[in-house]
Amino acid sequence: NYIRLLGEVAFLEYRDTQRIDLPSLAEEFGIALVVAELNIKYFLPLKIGDTAIVQIPEGTVEGNCLLNYAAIKKRGRLMAELRMTMMAVDFATGKPCDIPQAVSERIYSNALAA
């Protein structure tokens, strides 16, 4: 499924860009970040094998959600936009929880260092 693949690629790119170590979040803070919502708006088609650039500016934290935006470009042309909401979930209970301040600071300090 193309939409699922593009969403997963965007999440992995975000994780790598922000240098988020997901296992350490679970171990150190007892939370997991999960994709709660993903919206993709397509402008032009991408084909399997195309090379595109994913640009991810810094996101924002609101309570238990991490809001992100990504632009996918090919040769300078906007191909698609993604809006992704990640949610913090308590690893032990499986219930939503607020993103600890230390986690959001770590995510954004890593992004600034990249």
N, C-alpha and C positions, 0 to 999 in steps of 0.2 A: 504494500500500500504506500503510494508516493507521499501522501500527507504524513503518515506515521514516520516514514523514513526521514523526511525533512525536519519534522519535529524532534526526532531523536538526534539528528545531526546538530540542530541548533542547540539542544540541551548540552550535548557533549562539548561543543565549541564554547558555550558559555562556561561550563565547568572548567575547561582547560584554560580559557582566557582569564577567568577570575581566580584561577589556581585554588579551587575549592577541593579539599580532601574530604570527600563524603564519609569514608569510614571513620576519620578522626572526629567528625561532628557527632556521630553516634556514640563513639567511645568517650569523648571528653565532655560533651554537653547532653548526651542522652536524647538527641533529636535526629530526625532524618528530614531532608528536604525532598519533597515529591512534587511532580508537576501536577497542579490542580486544574489548570486551564491553558489551552494553547489555541491561539487564533492565527491563521495564516491568510494573508490577502495576496493573491497572485496578480501580477501585472503582465508578465511575459513568461512564456514557457521555458523551463529548464529541462534538458534532456539528460538521461543517464550518460555519464562520461563528461558532461560539461564541467568546466572549472569556474567556480564562483567564489566571491569574497563575502564572508559574513562579518559585518561590523556590529559590535555590541557595545553601546555606550553604558556607562554606569547605571544600574537600576536603583530602585528605591525600596525601602522596607516600610510596610504598613502593618503593624500588629503581627499577625502570624503569616503574612504574605510578603514575598519578594517579587516585585513587579519588574519585568524586563522587556526590552524592545530589541529587535535585531533587524538589520537591513541586509538583504542578500542582493549583491550586485554582480553583474557580469559585464566586463569591459566598460565600467562606469555607468551602466544602465541599471535602474532599480528593477529587479525581477520579482521580488516578493518582500513583504514585511511580516514579521512575526511579533506577536505579543504573548508573553508567557508569564503565568503566575505560578510561582512555586510556593508551597506551603510547608510550614514546620509541623512535624508530627512527633509527639512524644514516643520515643522508641519502645518504651516499656508498655504503655497503654494503647498505643495506636491512635490516640486522639489528638486533634489539633492543639497546638500550643504556640505561644508567642516566640518569635525569634529572639534569642538572648542578644543583648546589646553587644556583648563580646564577639558573637558570631558575625553580626552585620559589620562591626568594625574590622574584623579579620578579613571578611570578603572584600570590602572596599579598600582596605590598606593593601591587600594583595593586588587588586586591580590597578591601583595607582603605581605600584612598583613594577608592573608588567611593562 
